[in-house]
Amino acid sequence: DIVDSEQVNDTVAAILKDYKHIDALVNCAGIAYRGLLTDMPDATWHHLLATDLDSVFYLQRAVLPGMISRGHGAIVNVSSMWGEVGASCEAAYSAAKAGGKHDARPCDAGGKRRGVHGVRGGFPRQRQP
């Protein structure tokens, strides 16, 4: 369960026990709520942010120490164009994806000198017909 930091830590520890290191992390989990922000229950807001944003933090925090100590690693945070421009009926999703997009920057700034690179993914900018 990626919204539970303890479970994330336990899962990463189990992977490290079996495989000794993690070379790459791709954060691509995402859920959305389609509707007006004024109609969104608090529980839905918190669940969406936990899934789309907190999980990015939990996973990066769990794998970064090993990547930094080995001087090697890559983290890709898959975002969305809605994280750039916002979506009228998906305000929470847009906010979470915008946050996840920027979550790779600290990895890059803090880890780059040690061989860890953060990349934020999303839709490429292209002309629409």
PyMOL commands that set and color helices and strands:
alter all, ss='L'
color gray80, all
select helices_A, chain A and resi 5-19+37-39+42-70+82-85+91-114
alter helices_A, ss='H'
color red, helices_A
select strands_A, chain A and resi 24-27+73-78+116-121
alter strands_A, ss='S'
color yellow, strands_A
deselect
rebuild
show_as cartoon
